[in-house]
């Protein structure tokens, strides 16, 4: 039962649009009402009614060490005792910048901000300022925050400009955004040929995690690097999800690609609001106060966020976290595949490291068009079956799941057993 959550949701509806402060928390894609959490620890979250769940949302990615990790809690407490915000530089900003630059070889200088949206928006502005070009390429299914020029859906053809994907966004704001299908290098080449010397850059999630999860085909990211370099455009990796999760240096380290600019968030704040973007020094030095590209933020480099992120990354550096995450991911993938096969349910399981997604479709998923073929009604039933069994997945077919170092073999086994039961009831 979730009587207290239902009561809270009814109250929230009176004061908060839709009762939630971010649409992804709503249960509209799966039906029912969201529950309210008042505590989390390790691999579990605890709702206001006393129910606990094995959590694979992980506050949408930051909780790579699990919830309420002692080192992070202690770091935040210690920082808070000195003040929650200063409005002037603090030493932790410098320490974080050095750590990011040392971990990510493509980043020579970095600017802190307050969210992944802000990081991507600023990186695009910087790319335009550096190249003195206006047009940007993004890909269907890749989400880079809710800045106006990025809330774009594809046009009627591969070379048409996108149209706004949200009310309140003037069409003129998206006229310089070209939307292409992911994993189609030829579409990118055609777009550059049709817009010679006009494209400032490409922004891409190297591993898209906002339409479920699908992986780059072999050679695809290499092609993006080759195309942009040949044209004088910039390659921007949105590593808000994948940064410090797929490897210490992110997806670019895992795939051996060197982008010009990179965007970060989530893990570098360990659950506190944070964002960052960085890259080649000659590009970054165009930012104010050195250059003409303006970007600012009152709470950028907030000491609590910096302290939390530093504690998280130092823990990742200290042990064999990435080996453990890979092993847990592989065990979960194998178990979920077996559960679907035993139940006779057509499903695709995409995974890389500690990120995963299950699609209810018989066809491989390589892009948004493939993902849209998934049976969303079946996913909704599966979601609620898992929730009733004490396993919390993202309440949408089109979101990635996240594993933490706190997920034990027992958690993985319990999840697989829950999945086997849920799939037999589909």
N, C-alpha and C positions, 0 to 999 in steps of 0.2 A: 504494500500500500504506500501511496505517496500523498497522503491527505494534506500534510503541511506544505509540500511543494505546490499542490493545487491551490491552496489558499494564498500562498505567496504570489503565484502567477496571476491569479485574479486581481490581487492588489497591484501588481506591477502593470497590468494592462491599463489601469486608471492613469498612470503617470509616465509610463515609458512606451513609446510607439511599438506596438507588437509585443510588448512585455519583455523585450530583450534589448540589450545595448549593442548587439551585433547580429545581423541576420543569420549567420551560421549557427547560432545557438538555438534558433527556433526549430521546432519539430515539423515544420510545414511539409517538408519533403517526405516524411515518413508517417505523419499523422500523430495525434496525441499532443501532449504538453511537455515542455522541458521540465526537468527536475532541478532543484536548487541544492547546491553543495555548500557546506560550511566548514569542511575540513578535508585535507588531503595528506597522504603520507606514503612514501615509497611508490609502489605501483597502483595504489588504490585511491579512490575518491569516496567521500562519505556524504550522503545527502542529509537534509534536515529531518528526514523521517527515520534515520538510523540505518538505512540500507548502505551497503558498500559495494563497489564495482571495481573490477580490474579495468584500468583505464588505458585506452589506446588513442586517446585524443591528446593527452599530455600537454594541456593548455595550448593546443594547436602547434606543437613542435618544440617549445623551449625546454620542456622538462626531460632532457636527455638523461639526467641522473635520477629521475623520479621526482616525486613531490617532496617538498620540505626537507631537502638534503641538509644535514647538519652544518656542513661547511658553508653553504649558501646562507642559511638562516643566521649563523654567527657573523658572517661578513656584513649582512644587511644591518643587524643589530649594532655592530661596532660602528658602521658608517653613520647610522641614524643618530647615535649619541653625539656625533660631532656636528650635526646639522643636516637637514634633508635637501637643501638646495642653497647655492651661494650666489649665482649670477656672475661669478668670476671664475677663471680657470682653477681647476683643482688637480692635485697630483695623480688621481686615479685615471683621469682622462688621458694623461701622457702614457701611463702604464698600459692602458687598454690599447691605445694607438700602436705602441711598440709591439704588443703581443699580436695584434691583427697583422701588422706588416711582417712580422717574423714567421707567422703561420701560413700566410697566403702570399706566395712569391710574386704574383702579379701586382700586388698592392705595395706601392712605395710611400704613399701618403693617404691618410684616411680622415674623413670628417664625420663626427658623431651627430646623430639627429635623434628623433623621438619615435619613429615608427618605420616599418617597411615601406608603407605608402610614401612617406616623406623621402626616404632614401632613393626610391625609384624615380620619383618626380624630379628630384634634384639631379640625379645622374643623367636623366634625359636633357634637362636644361643645360647641364654642363657639356654634354655631347654636342648639342646644337651650338653652344657658344664657341666650342673648340673648332668645330668643322665649318661654322658659318653656313650651315645648311638647316633646313626646316623639317624634312620628312623623317619619320621613324617607322621602322617595321616591328610589329609584334605578331604573336601567333595565337590562333584560336585555341582557347583552353588554358592559356597562360594568363594568370592574374598578377598584376603588378601594383595593386592598391587601387584606391578609388579616386585618384586624380582625374580631372575631367577628360584630358586627352587620352587617357588609357582605358576609360570605360567605353570600349568600342567593340561592336560585333562586326563580323566579316561582311564585306559588300557582296554583290551578286556574282562577282567573278574574282579570280585570284589577283587581278591587278587593280581592282577598284578600291577606292578609299572606303574605310569603314563608316558606319553610322552610329550615333550615340546609343549606348546600351542602357541608358538611365534617363528618366525624365529629369529636366533641369540642366541638361548639358546641351548647349547650343551646337548645332551641326558644324558651325565654323570652327569650334574648338577641336574637332576631330578630323578636319580636312587634310591634315598633314600626317595622319596615322594610317599606315597600310597594314591590313590584317591578312595573314597568310596561314595555310594549314601547317601544323607542326610536322616535322619529319619529311618534308618535301623540299629538298634542296633545289630542284629545278624551278619551283615556284619562286624561290628567293632570287635565283639568277634572272628569271624573267622580270621580276619587279625592279631589279637594279638596271636591267637593260632598258626598261620602259621609263626610268627616271634617272638618266645619267647625271652624275655630279650633284644630285639633289638630296640624297639620303644621308642624314647625319649618322645614323647607326641602327643597329638591331638590338632590341632588348628581348631576352629570352630566359625562361627558367630552364637551365640545362637538363633538369629532370622535372617536368611539370607535375606539381602536386596539388593543383587546384581544380582538376577535372577528374579526380581519382588519382591515379598515378600511372604514367607510362614513360617508357625509357627512350632515349635517343637511339635511332638505328645506327649501326656501325658506320662511321665516316660522316655522319650528319653534322655534329658539332665542328668537326674539322673543316667541313665545307663552309660553314658560317664564318669561321675564322679566315679561310682563304678568300672568300668573296668580299668581306669587309676590308681586308688588307689591300686587295687589288684595287678597290674603289676609293680608298682614303676615308672610309666610314669607320665608326667605332663599334666594337662588339661589347655589349653590356650583359653580364651575367647577373641575373636576379637570384642570389643565393640566400635569400631571406630564410627559406626553409632548409636548403641543403648545406648551407655554410656551417662548418664545425659539426655537422651531423654525418654526412657521408664519408668524411675524412676530416682530419684537423684543418686541412686547407680547402675543404669543400669539394663540390663536384668537379671543379676545374683541376684539382689535384688528382682526383680519382680517374678522370678521363684524359689528363695530360694536355689541357687546352689553356692558353694564356689570353684571357680577355683584356680589353683596355680599361674597363671599369667594372666594378663588382658592387653589389648591394647586399647588405647583411641586416640581420635582426634576430629576433627570437632567442637563440642560445646565448648570444653575447650580452643579453640582459637577464638571462636565467629566470624569466617570468615577469620581469619588470619592463615597463615601456621603453623601447630602445630601437634604434636603427643606426646604420652607418653606410657610407659609400666611399670607395677608394679606388686607386688605380695608379696609372703612370703619373710621375711627379709633374711633368710639363702640362698635363691636363688638369690635375688637381690644383695647380698653382694659379689657374684662372679664376678660382673662387675668391670672393671677397673675404678678407680685406686686401689680398694681393692683386686680384684681377677684377674684371668687369661682371662676372657671373655672380648674382646675389643669392645667398642662402643664409638663413639664420634660424635660431631657435632658443627661446628663453631657458628651456630645461635640457638642452642638448648637453650630453656628458654628465647628466645628473649623477651625483656621487653614490646614491643607493643602487642605481642601475649598473654603474661601473663596478661597484664592489661585488654585486651579485654575479655579474658576468665573468669577472676575473676569477672568482671562486670556482665557478663552474668549469671554466677552461683549464684552470690549474688542476682540478680533479681529473679532467680528461687526459691531461698530460702525464699525470702521476702513475696511471695503471694501464691495464690492457682493455680499456673500455670498448674500443672499436672491435676488437676480436670478440668480446662478449656480445656486443650488439649484433654482429654478423651471425654468430652462432644461434642467438635467439631468433633472429629473423628467418634463418634457414629452417629452424625447427618449426616455427609457426607456419611458414609457407608449406612445408611438407605435410603437416598435420591438416591444414585447411584443404589442400588439394585432395588428400585421402578422404576427408569428410564429404566433400562434394561428389567425388567418384562413387563412394559407397551409397550415397543417397540418389545417385543418378541425375544430379543437377548439373547442367552445363554452366561452367564458370571458368573465368580466367583470373589467375593470380599474378599480379605484377609486383615485384619487390626489388629494391636495391638497398642493401645494408639494413637499416632499421626503419625504412619507410615501406609501406605496402598498401595494396588495395585489392579487393575482390570484386570483379564485375560478373554479373549474371548474364553471360552471353557465351555462345559457342565459338565466337570468332576472336582472334587476337586483337588487342587494343593498342594502337600505336599513335592515335591522335584523338581529337575531340569527336570527330564524326564516328569513329569506332566506339568510343565510350558511350555515345548517345544511343547505341543499339542495345545497351544493357537493359535488362528487365527491372525497371525501378519499382514496380509493385512487389516483385519477389524480394528485392532488397529491403523494402519497408518491413515485410513480414520477418525477414531474417534479422533485421536490426532489433525489432521488438522481442524476438525470440532470444537473442543474445542478451538484451537488457534484462529480461525476466530471469535469465540465468546468472546475472551478476557480471556481465561483460559490457563495457561501454565503448561503442564505436561512434565515429562521427555520424550525426543524424542526416546523412546525405550520401547517395551513391557516388557523388562527385567530390569526395574529399579523401586525402591520404590518411592512413593510420601511422602512428608512431610508437616505436618500442623504446623503452628506457633500460638503463643498466639495472634498474630496480626490479624489472620483470624477471622473476625466478623461473627455473624449469617447471616448477609446480604451477605457476601462473600460466605458462604456455600450455601445459597439459590440460589445465582446467578450461582454458579458452578453446582448445581443440575439441574437448568433450562437449562443451556447450554448442559449438558449431555443428558437430555431428548430429546432435539432438535437434537443433534449430532447422537444419537443412532437411531432415527427414519429415519435418512438418510443413515444408513448403509445397 
